[in-house]
């Protein structure tokens, strides 16, 4: 008997629900580990299905027609088909899409409860969970909330609870998916239904994006019923600032910007935070938060929310007025105890805090007017290059607005818009008679995993045509793609003028990134500038954290120039930072290329990766030794 069969042969004397209840009782603090409980004998770690995803879906659909009489009958069918624990998402996907006539819905509810409560295998219970998601009632929320703590059932349960009880759905998702101990106090308070503890935990949430990604920001707001909590504590500025940061994070392009679009209370939160912005102390953190909200409201995912006519524009006008007012300088130290929660670290007196303060001050100067510039009414095609708050570590992106609505979050909600380097600098959006395909956005994981949004662009007479869209081919039950974009035709003269305007605007705002692009172009023409030093070019762009710095990276491998690279010791990666000195990017790029021609770049660059042993052997300090 092989190891997998032995695991599946382990006895399960209780129902899956019974196992989950026992694991919950025995867990420290009644909380599951990260990603949830794993049942004894579960095949959760088995990686490969016997059938490709689409064939599996067809087979499961056939097994469920006609519906089984009870959980034992369904379990026998699944066993014959080879459906196992790691197929739960596909099973739930099929059941959620079954055609159930109205006259059979009461029967389907009864079957769903029987499968969820009495099922002894995870796929059977997943089928019950999906039925409860469609036909369940309030009494089923508690059962689902317990089952959602099991690793293989978390996603189907959250999907089901999203239809029945958004608070319960958010609580299950946070309970099983938060990665950092810093969020555990909030999870404990939510599960204890302790509002004061929830409020306290919210006001000290860590501000770094790695702690609160967009999905978590949305789920936190849902779990705590944030609009109501704000109404009950109208003078709590720390809570108000935390609500603003959660809104910013939910719409962040750093990761899954579509998270904001799934939040039903987003409109109420924008109204509350912006309307009460005058209560917030005039600190750098609060100023940056309000400016980030304005960027979202002008060209980000927030545009796609169901706004009443004129309301979004009114909020932008209010933010414009608020941001125009003077604020205290964070350099004076006057911001301590300002009621902004844990802040971003920019308000501290540490060296890193001072550096971040300078970065954010520069970002505010560059960005202050961008959300409020006039956009002519009725413009069908608009490009907006947006730089996010440096504390959010968001890359510069080019937002494509069609009829005033951002294209990417509408059609690839789990993706990030491409940067100006590919869309503007390299002529990606240029239209010629020869069609070419353009990558507008890529999934947050990678295109190879969950796809991208691509379009073919060509010029046809007096029009520019966008057609032949390509979106992700995602296995059923794993991702939800946005709607299919329609083909579009734009006036060619107006289109080309807008692309030219965006290119010019982008170069004026981020000269260091233009410098990096010109250096990259120069190295493409003269690759020997690096190879003569046994070096091969790597990533060349503006600094992710400091837009006033151009970065050139390269790999060093002894013997490369002679065609006999020494691979035994491994390569070294170097990073050359070139601060913007105020001269034109063309001048800075030319100076950098000339320096490469006469000086070994290893003498003025720093090791940033590769083989530590090789670095030590050649006498280069490793990053953590500096």
C-alpha positions as CSV (number, residue, x, y, z in Angstrom):
1,X,0.0,0.0,0.0
2,X,1.6,3.3,-1.1
3,X,1.8,6.4,1.1
4,X,-1.2,8.2,-0.5
5,X,-3.5,5.2,-0.2
6,X,-2.4,4.7,3.4
7,X,-3.3,8.3,4.2
8,X,-6.7,8.0,2.6
9,X,-7.3,4.7,4.4
10,X,-6.9,6.3,7.8
11,X,-10.2,6.0,9.7
12,X,-12.5,9.0,10.0
13,X,-15.0,7.9,12.6
14,X,-16.7,11.3,12.7
15,X,-18.1,13.7,10.1
16,X,-15.9,16.4,8.6
17,X,-17.9,18.9,10.7
18,X,-17.3,16.9,13.8
19,X,-13.6,16.8,13.1
20,X,-13.5,20.5,12.6
21,X,-15.3,21.2,15.9
22,X,-12.8,18.9,17.7
23,X,-9.8,20.7,16.1
24,X,-11.3,24.1,17.1
25,X,-11.8,23.0,20.7
26,X,-8.2,21.7,21.0
27,X,-6.5,24.6,19.2
28,X,-4.6,27.2,21.3
29,X,-6.9,30.3,21.8
30,X,-9.5,28.5,19.6
31,X,-7.7,29.7,16.5
32,X,-6.5,27.6,13.5
33,X,-2.9,27.8,12.2
34,X,-2.2,29.9,9.1
35,X,-4.2,28.6,6.1
36,X,-6.5,26.6,8.4
37,X,-6.8,23.1,9.9
38,X,-5.8,20.0,8.0
39,X,-7.9,16.9,8.7
40,X,-6.1,13.7,9.9
41,X,-5.6,11.5,6.8
42,X,-6.4,14.4,4.4
43,X,-4.8,14.3,1.0
44,X,-4.5,18.1,1.0
45,X,-0.9,18.0,0.0
46,X,-1.5,15.9,-3.1
47,X,-0.6,18.2,-6.0
48,X,-1.9,16.6,-9.2
49,X,-5.4,15.8,-10.3
50,X,-6.0,12.6,-12.4
51,X,-8.0,14.7,-14.8
52,X,-7.3,18.1,-16.4
53,X,-9.4,20.9,-14.7
54,X,-12.0,21.2,-17.5
55,X,-12.4,17.4,-17.8
56,X,-12.8,17.2,-14.1
57,X,-15.5,19.8,-14.1
58,X,-17.4,17.9,-16.8
59,X,-17.1,14.6,-14.9
60,X,-18.3,16.1,-11.6
61,X,-21.2,17.7,-13.4
62,X,-22.2,14.2,-14.8
63,X,-21.9,12.7,-11.3
64,X,-24.3,15.2,-9.9
65,X,-27.0,14.5,-12.5
66,X,-29.2,13.3,-11.1
67,X,-28.6,14.6,-7.6
68,X,-27.5,11.9,-5.1
69,X,-30.0,10.8,-2.4
70,X,-27.6,11.5,0.5
71,X,-23.9,12.0,1.4
72,X,-23.1,8.3,1.3
73,X,-24.3,8.0,-2.3
74,X,-22.4,11.1,-3.4
75,X,-19.3,9.8,-1.6
76,X,-19.5,6.5,-3.5
77,X,-19.8,8.4,-6.9
78,X,-16.9,10.7,-6.1
79,X,-14.7,7.7,-5.1
80,X,-15.4,5.9,-8.4
81,X,-14.5,9.1,-10.3
82,X,-11.3,9.7,-8.3
83,X,-12.4,13.0,-6.8
84,X,-10.1,13.8,-3.9
85,X,-9.6,16.4,-1.2
86,X,-7.7,18.9,-3.4
87,X,-10.6,19.0,-5.9
88,X,-12.9,20.8,-3.5
89,X,-12.8,24.1,-5.4
90,X,-13.8,22.4,-8.7
91,X,-16.6,20.5,-7.0
92,X,-18.0,23.7,-5.4
93,X,-17.7,25.5,-8.7
94,X,-19.8,22.9,-10.5
95,X,-22.4,22.7,-7.8
96,X,-22.7,26.5,-7.7
97,X,-23.5,26.5,-11.4
98,X,-26.0,23.6,-11.5
99,X,-29.5,24.4,-12.9
100,X,-31.9,23.9,-10.0
101,X,-35.6,24.6,-10.9
102,X,-37.5,26.7,-8.3
103,X,-39.7,23.8,-7.3
104,X,-36.6,21.8,-6.3
105,X,-34.9,24.5,-4.2
106,X,-36.3,23.3,-0.8
107,X,-35.1,19.8,-1.6
108,X,-31.7,21.2,-2.6
109,X,-31.4,23.1,0.7
110,X,-32.1,19.9,2.6
111,X,-29.5,18.0,0.6
112,X,-27.0,20.8,1.1
113,X,-27.5,20.6,4.9
114,X,-27.2,16.8,4.9
115,X,-24.0,16.9,2.9
116,X,-22.4,19.7,4.9
117,X,-23.3,18.3,8.3
118,X,-23.1,14.5,7.7
119,X,-20.4,14.3,5.0
120,X,-17.3,12.3,5.9
121,X,-15.1,13.4,3.0
122,X,-14.1,16.9,2.0
123,X,-15.4,16.8,-1.6
124,X,-18.9,15.7,-0.4
125,X,-18.9,18.5,2.2
126,X,-17.7,21.0,-0.5
127,X,-20.8,20.1,-2.5
128,X,-23.0,20.8,0.5
129,X,-21.3,24.1,1.2
130,X,-21.9,25.2,-2.4
131,X,-25.6,24.3,-2.1
132,X,-25.9,26.2,1.2
133,X,-24.3,29.2,-0.5
134,X,-27.1,29.2,-3.0
135,X,-30.1,28.2,-0.9
136,X,-28.9,28.5,2.7
137,X,-30.5,30.6,5.5
138,X,-29.2,32.3,8.6
139,X,-29.2,29.1,10.6
140,X,-26.5,27.7,8.2
141,X,-24.0,30.5,8.9
142,X,-22.6,28.8,12.1
143,X,-22.1,25.5,10.3
144,X,-20.3,27.1,7.4
145,X,-18.2,29.3,9.7
146,X,-16.8,26.1,11.4
147,X,-16.2,24.3,8.1
148,X,-14.4,27.3,6.7
149,X,-11.6,26.8,9.2
150,X,-10.5,23.7,7.2
151,X,-7.8,24.4,4.7
152,X,-9.5,22.8,1.6
153,X,-12.9,24.3,2.4
154,X,-12.0,27.9,3.2
155,X,-12.5,29.3,-0.4
156,X,-15.9,27.5,-1.0
157,X,-17.1,28.5,2.4
158,X,-16.1,32.1,2.0
159,X,-17.9,32.2,-1.4
160,X,-21.0,30.7,0.2
161,X,-20.9,33.1,3.2
162,X,-20.5,36.1,0.9
163,X,-24.0,35.5,-0.2
164,X,-25.4,34.8,3.3
165,X,-23.4,36.9,5.8
166,X,-20.5,39.1,4.7
167,X,-19.3,39.7,8.2
168,X,-19.0,35.9,8.8
169,X,-17.3,35.5,5.4
170,X,-14.7,38.2,6.2
171,X,-14.1,36.7,9.7
172,X,-13.4,33.2,8.3
173,X,-11.1,34.6,5.6
174,X,-9.1,36.7,8.1
175,X,-9.0,33.8,10.7
176,X,-7.4,31.4,8.2
177,X,-5.4,33.7,5.9
178,X,-3.6,36.4,8.0
179,X,0.1,35.7,7.9
180,X,1.4,38.0,10.7
181,X,1.1,37.8,14.4
182,X,0.5,41.6,14.4
183,X,-3.0,41.0,13.1
184,X,-3.9,38.2,15.5
185,X,-5.3,40.5,18.2
186,X,-7.8,41.8,15.7
187,X,-8.8,38.3,14.7
188,X,-9.2,37.3,18.4
189,X,-11.3,40.3,19.0
190,X,-13.5,39.6,16.0
191,X,-14.1,36.0,17.1
192,X,-14.9,37.2,20.6
193,X,-17.4,39.8,19.3
194,X,-15.6,42.4,21.5
195,X,-16.2,45.8,19.9
196,X,-13.9,47.7,22.1
197,X,-11.0,45.2,21.5
198,X,-11.8,45.4,17.8
199,X,-11.6,49.2,17.9
200,X,-8.3,49.2,19.9
201,X,-6.8,46.6,17.4
202,X,-7.8,48.7,14.4
203,X,-6.1,51.9,15.6
204,X,-2.8,50.1,16.0
205,X,-2.8,48.1,12.8
206,X,0.7,48.0,11.3
207,X,0.8,50.3,8.3
208,X,3.2,48.4,6.1
209,X,1.6,46.8,3.0
210,X,3.1,43.4,3.8
211,X,0.9,43.2,6.9
212,X,-2.4,44.4,5.3
213,X,-2.6,43.5,1.6
214,X,-5.7,44.7,-0.4
215,X,-7.8,41.6,0.2
216,X,-7.2,41.9,4.0
217,X,-8.0,45.6,4.0
218,X,-11.4,44.9,2.4
219,X,-12.1,41.9,4.7
220,X,-11.2,43.9,7.8
221,X,-13.6,46.7,6.9
222,X,-16.3,44.1,6.3
223,X,-15.7,42.1,9.4
224,X,-15.8,45.1,11.8
225,X,-18.7,46.7,10.0
226,X,-16.6,49.8,9.6
227,X,-19.2,52.4,8.6
228,X,-21.3,51.6,11.7
229,X,-18.2,51.6,13.9
230,X,-17.2,55.0,12.7
231,X,-20.7,56.3,13.3
232,X,-20.6,55.1,16.9
233,X,-17.3,56.7,17.5
234,X,-17.5,59.9,15.6
235,X,-14.7,61.8,17.4
236,X,-12.2,59.0,17.3
237,X,-9.6,60.4,14.8
238,X,-7.3,57.4,15.2
239,X,-10.1,55.1,14.0
240,X,-11.0,57.5,11.2
241,X,-7.4,57.6,10.0
242,X,-7.2,53.8,10.1
243,X,-10.4,53.6,8.0
244,X,-8.8,55.8,5.5
245,X,-5.7,53.7,5.3
246,X,-7.8,50.6,4.8
247,X,-9.6,52.2,1.9
248,X,-6.3,53.2,0.3
249,X,-5.0,49.7,0.8
250,X,-8.1,48.0,-0.6
251,X,-7.7,49.9,-3.9
252,X,-3.9,49.7,-4.1
253,X,-2.4,48.6,-7.4
254,X,0.3,46.8,-5.5
255,X,-1.8,43.6,-5.4
256,X,-5.3,42.7,-6.5
257,X,-6.8,46.2,-6.9
258,X,-10.2,44.6,-7.6
259,X,-10.5,43.9,-3.8
260,X,-12.1,47.3,-3.4
261,X,-14.8,46.6,-6.0
262,X,-16.1,43.7,-3.9
263,X,-16.7,45.8,-0.8
264,X,-20.3,46.7,-0.6
265,X,-19.8,49.5,1.9
266,X,-17.0,51.2,0.0
267,X,-19.2,54.2,-1.0
268,X,-20.3,54.8,2.6
269,X,-16.6,54.6,3.7
270,X,-15.5,57.1,1.1
271,X,-18.3,59.5,2.2
272,X,-17.4,59.2,5.9
273,X,-13.7,59.5,5.6
274,X,-13.7,62.4,3.2
275,X,-16.6,64.3,4.9
276,X,-14.8,64.1,8.3
277,X,-11.3,64.7,6.9
278,X,-11.3,68.0,8.6
279,X,-11.2,66.3,12.0
280,X,-7.8,64.6,11.2
281,X,-4.7,66.2,12.6
282,X,-2.6,67.8,9.7
283,X,0.2,65.2,9.7
284,X,2.2,63.8,6.9
285,X,0.6,60.4,7.2
286,X,-2.9,61.8,7.0
287,X,-2.0,64.1,4.1
288,X,-0.5,61.2,2.2
289,X,-3.6,59.1,2.9
290,X,-6.0,61.7,1.6
291,X,-3.9,62.3,-1.5
292,X,-3.9,58.5,-2.2
293,X,-7.7,58.5,-1.8
294,X,-7.9,61.4,-4.4
295,X,-5.8,59.4,-6.8
296,X,-8.1,56.4,-6.4
297,X,-11.2,58.6,-6.9
298,X,-9.9,60.3,-10.0
299,X,-8.5,57.3,-12.0
300,X,-8.4,54.2,-9.8
301,X,-10.7,51.3,-9.1
302,X,-12.9,53.6,-7.0
303,X,-14.2,55.2,-10.2
304,X,-16.0,51.9,-11.0
305,X,-18.1,52.0,-7.8
306,X,-21.8,52.8,-8.1
307,X,-21.6,56.5,-7.5
308,X,-24.7,58.8,-7.5
309,X,-24.4,61.5,-10.1
310,X,-21.9,64.2,-9.1
311,X,-21.0,62.5,-5.7
312,X,-17.5,61.4,-6.7
313,X,-16.7,64.8,-8.2
314,X,-17.9,66.4,-4.9
315,X,-15.6,64.3,-2.8
316,X,-12.7,65.1,-5.1
317,X,-13.4,68.8,-4.7
318,X,-13.5,68.4,-0.9
319,X,-10.2,66.6,-0.9
320,X,-8.7,69.3,-3.2
321,X,-9.7,72.0,-0.7
322,X,-8.5,69.9,2.3
323,X,-5.1,69.2,0.8
324,X,-4.5,72.8,-0.1
325,X,-4.5,73.8,3.5
326,X,-1.1,74.0,5.3
327,X,0.0,71.2,7.6
328,X,2.6,70.9,10.3
329,X,6.0,69.8,9.2
330,X,6.8,66.2,10.3
331,X,10.4,67.3,10.8
332,X,9.4,69.3,13.9
333,X,8.3,66.2,15.8
334,X,4.9,67.8,16.3
335,X,3.1,64.8,14.9
336,X,3.6,62.3,17.7
337,X,0.3,61.2,19.2
338,X,-1.5,62.6,16.1
339,X,-4.1,59.9,16.1
340,X,-2.9,58.1,13.0
341,X,-2.5,54.7,14.5
342,X,0.9,53.0,14.0
343,X,1.7,55.3,11.1
344,X,4.1,54.5,8.3
345,X,7.3,54.9,10.1
346,X,7.8,58.2,8.4
347,X,7.1,60.2,11.5
348,X,9.8,58.6,13.7
349,X,13.2,60.1,14.3
350,X,15.1,57.1,13.0
351,X,17.3,57.4,9.9
352,X,15.0,55.2,7.9
353,X,12.0,57.3,9.1
354,X,13.7,60.5,8.0
355,X,14.5,59.0,4.6
356,X,10.9,57.9,4.1
357,X,9.7,61.4,5.2
358,X,11.8,63.0,2.5
359,X,10.5,60.5,-0.1
360,X,6.9,61.2,0.8
361,X,7.4,65.0,0.8
362,X,8.8,64.8,-2.7
363,X,6.0,62.5,-3.8
364,X,3.4,65.0,-2.5
365,X,5.1,67.9,-4.4
366,X,5.1,65.9,-7.6
367,X,1.6,64.4,-7.2
368,X,-0.4,67.1,-5.4
369,X,-2.3,68.4,-8.5
370,X,-2.5,65.2,-10.5
371,X,-5.9,64.0,-9.2
372,X,-7.5,67.4,-9.7
373,X,-6.4,68.4,-13.2
374,X,-9.2,69.2,-15.6
375,X,-10.3,66.3,-17.8
376,X,-12.5,67.4,-20.7
377,X,-16.0,65.9,-20.6
378,X,-16.7,63.1,-23.1
379,X,-13.1,62.2,-23.7
380,X,-13.2,58.5,-24.8
381,X,-9.4,57.8,-24.3
382,X,-7.2,59.1,-21.5
383,X,-3.9,58.0,-20.1
384,X,-2.9,58.8,-16.5
385,X,0.6,57.9,-15.2
386,X,0.3,57.5,-11.4
387,X,2.9,57.2,-8.7
388,X,1.7,55.9,-5.4
389,X,2.8,56.8,-1.9
390,X,6.4,55.6,-1.4
391,X,5.3,54.1,2.0
392,X,3.0,51.8,0.0
393,X,5.8,50.6,-2.2
394,X,3.6,50.8,-5.3
395,X,5.2,51.0,-8.7
396,X,4.5,53.7,-11.2
397,X,1.6,52.6,-13.5
398,X,-0.1,53.9,-16.6
399,X,-3.9,53.8,-16.1
400,X,-5.9,53.5,-19.3
401,X,-9.3,55.3,-19.0
402,X,-11.9,54.5,-21.6
403,X,-15.0,56.8,-21.4
404,X,-13.6,58.0,-18.1
405,X,-13.5,54.4,-16.6
406,X,-10.2,52.6,-15.7
407,X,-9.9,49.6,-18.1
408,X,-7.7,47.2,-16.1
409,X,-9.6,46.8,-12.8
410,X,-12.9,46.5,-14.8
411,X,-11.5,43.6,-16.8
412,X,-8.7,42.0,-14.8
413,X,-9.5,42.7,-11.2
414,X,-6.7,40.5,-9.9
415,X,-4.1,42.3,-12.1
416,X,-1.8,45.3,-12.1
417,X,-1.6,47.9,-14.9
418,X,1.6,48.0,-16.9
419,X,4.2,50.7,-16.3
420,X,5.0,53.7,-18.6
421,X,8.2,52.0,-19.7
422,X,6.4,49.5,-22.0
423,X,3.2,51.5,-22.8
424,X,4.7,54.9,-23.4
425,X,8.5,54.9,-23.6
426,X,8.8,51.8,-25.8
427,X,5.8,52.8,-28.0
428,X,3.5,50.1,-26.8
429,X,0.4,52.2,-27.3
430,X,1.5,53.7,-30.7
431,X,-0.8,52.7,-33.5
432,X,0.4,51.8,-37.0
433,X,-1.0,50.0,-40.0
434,X,0.7,46.8,-38.8
435,X,-1.2,45.3,-35.9
436,X,0.7,44.6,-32.7
437,X,-0.3,43.1,-29.4
438,X,0.2,45.0,-26.1
439,X,0.3,43.8,-22.5
440,X,-2.0,46.2,-20.6
441,X,-1.9,44.3,-17.3
442,X,-0.6,41.2,-15.7
443,X,-2.0,39.0,-12.9
444,X,-0.6,39.7,-9.5
445,X,1.0,36.2,-9.4
446,X,2.4,36.2,-13.0
447,X,0.9,35.8,-16.4
448,X,1.9,32.2,-16.6
449,X,-0.2,31.5,-13.5
450,X,-3.4,33.5,-13.8
451,X,-3.1,35.3,-17.1
452,X,-3.0,38.9,-18.3
453,X,-5.0,41.4,-20.3
454,X,-3.7,41.9,-23.8
455,X,-5.1,43.8,-26.8
456,X,-4.2,44.2,-30.5
457,X,-3.8,47.8,-31.6
458,X,-3.8,48.9,-35.3
459,X,-4.6,52.0,-37.3
460,X,-7.3,51.9,-39.9
461,X,-7.7,55.1,-41.8
462,X,-8.8,57.8,-39.5
463,X,-9.3,55.5,-36.6
464,X,-7.3,53.5,-34.1
465,X,-8.7,50.1,-33.4
466,X,-8.4,48.0,-30.2
467,X,-9.5,44.4,-30.8
468,X,-8.7,40.7,-30.3
469,X,-8.6,40.9,-26.5
470,X,-6.9,38.1,-24.6
471,X,-7.6,37.4,-21.0
472,X,-6.6,34.6,-18.6
473,X,-7.7,31.0,-19.3
474,X,-8.2,30.2,-15.6
475,X,-9.1,26.7,-14.3
476,X,-12.7,26.8,-13.1
477,X,-13.2,27.7,-9.5
478,X,-9.8,29.4,-9.0
479,X,-10.2,32.9,-10.2
480,X,-13.0,35.1,-11.4
481,X,-12.2,37.1,-14.5
482,X,-13.8,40.5,-15.2
483,X,-16.1,41.1,-18.1
484,X,-15.0,40.7,-21.7
485,X,-13.8,44.1,-23.0
486,X,-15.5,45.2,-26.2
487,X,-13.6,46.2,-29.3
488,X,-13.1,50.0,-29.5
489,X,-12.4,52.6,-32.2
490,X,-10.9,55.9,-31.4
491,X,-10.3,59.0,-33.5
492,X,-6.7,58.6,-34.7
493,X,-5.7,62.3,-34.3
494,X,-7.1,62.6,-30.8
495,X,-5.6,59.2,-29.8
496,X,-2.1,60.1,-31.0
497,X,-2.3,63.5,-29.3
498,X,-3.2,61.8,-26.0
499,X,-0.3,59.3,-26.3
500,X,2.1,62.2,-27.0
501,X,0.7,64.2,-24.1
502,X,1.2,61.3,-21.7
503,X,4.7,60.6,-22.9
504,X,5.7,64.3,-22.4
505,X,4.0,64.4,-19.0
506,X,5.6,61.2,-17.8
507,X,9.1,62.5,-18.7
508,X,8.7,65.8,-16.9
509,X,7.4,64.1,-13.7
510,X,9.9,61.2,-13.4
511,X,13.3,62.2,-15.0
512,X,15.3,59.5,-13.2
513,X,13.1,56.8,-14.9
514,X,13.7,58.4,-18.3
515,X,17.5,58.4,-17.5
516,X,17.3,54.7,-16.7
517,X,15.4,54.0,-20.0
518,X,18.0,55.9,-22.0
519,X,20.8,54.0,-20.3
520,X,19.1,50.8,-21.2
521,X,18.7,51.9,-24.8
522,X,22.4,52.8,-24.9
523,X,23.5,49.4,-23.6
524,X,21.3,47.7,-26.2
525,X,23.3,49.6,-28.9
526,X,26.6,49.1,-27.2
527,X,26.5,45.8,-25.1
528,X,30.3,45.8,-25.0
529,X,30.2,48.6,-22.4
530,X,29.3,46.0,-19.9
531,X,30.7,42.8,-21.4
532,X,34.3,44.2,-21.4
533,X,34.0,44.1,-17.6
534,X,32.8,40.5,-17.5
535,X,29.3,41.9,-16.8
536,X,25.8,41.2,-18.2
537,X,23.0,43.7,-18.0
538,X,20.1,43.1,-15.6
539,X,17.1,45.2,-14.5
540,X,17.4,48.9,-15.4
541,X,14.7,51.3,-14.2
542,X,13.8,54.0,-11.7
543,X,14.3,53.0,-8.1
544,X,11.1,51.3,-6.8
545,X,11.3,53.2,-3.5
546,X,12.9,56.5,-4.6
547,X,11.8,57.9,-8.0
548,X,14.6,60.4,-7.9
549,X,17.2,57.6,-8.5
550,X,17.9,55.6,-11.6
551,X,19.1,52.0,-11.0
552,X,21.3,49.8,-13.2
553,X,21.8,46.2,-12.2
554,X,24.2,43.8,-13.7
555,X,25.7,40.3,-13.2
556,X,29.4,39.7,-12.9
557,X,30.9,36.4,-14.1
558,X,34.7,36.2,-14.4
559,X,35.8,35.2,-17.9
560,X,32.6,36.3,-19.6
561,X,34.3,38.8,-21.9
562,X,36.7,36.2,-23.2
563,X,33.9,33.7,-23.8
564,X,35.1,31.4,-21.0
565,X,32.9,32.3,-18.0
566,X,33.9,30.6,-14.7
567,X,30.6,29.2,-13.5
568,X,31.9,27.1,-10.7
569,X,31.9,29.9,-8.1
570,X,28.6,31.4,-9.3
571,X,27.8,35.0,-10.4
572,X,27.4,38.2,-8.4
573,X,24.7,40.8,-8.9
574,X,25.6,44.4,-8.6
575,X,23.4,47.5,-8.2
576,X,24.5,51.0,-9.4
577,X,22.3,53.8,-8.1
578,X,22.4,57.1,-10.0
579,X,20.7,60.0,-8.2
580,X,19.0,62.6,-10.3
581,X,21.3,65.7,-10.4
582,X,18.8,68.0,-12.0
583,X,20.4,68.0,-15.5
584,X,18.3,66.7,-18.5
585,X,18.0,62.9,-18.5
586,X,19.8,62.8,-21.9
587,X,22.8,64.4,-20.2
588,X,22.8,62.0,-17.2
589,X,22.4,58.9,-19.4
590,X,25.3,60.0,-21.7
591,X,27.5,60.6,-18.6
592,X,26.6,57.1,-17.2
593,X,27.4,55.4,-20.5
594,X,30.7,57.2,-20.8
595,X,31.6,56.2,-17.3
596,X,30.9,52.6,-18.1
597,X,33.2,52.9,-21.1
598,X,36.2,54.0,-19.0
599,X,35.7,52.6,-15.4
600,X,34.9,49.1,-14.2
601,X,31.3,49.4,-12.7
602,X,32.2,47.0,-9.9
603,X,34.3,49.7,-8.4
604,X,31.3,52.1,-7.9
605,X,28.4,49.6,-7.5
606,X,27.4,47.5,-4.6
607,X,26.7,43.7,-4.5
608,X,23.0,43.1,-4.2
609,X,22.8,39.3,-4.7
610,X,24.3,36.2,-6.1
611,X,26.9,33.9,-4.4
612,X,28.0,35.1,-1.0
613,X,31.0,32.8,-1.2
614,X,32.0,34.3,-4.5
615,X,31.7,37.8,-3.0
616,X,33.9,36.9,-0.1
617,X,36.5,35.2,-2.3
618,X,36.7,38.3,-4.6
619,X,36.7,40.8,-1.7
620,X,33.3,42.4,-2.2
621,X,31.3,43.1,1.0
622,X,28.0,41.2,1.2
623,X,24.9,43.5,1.7
624,X,24.4,42.7,5.4
625,X,28.0,43.3,6.2
626,X,27.9,47.0,5.2
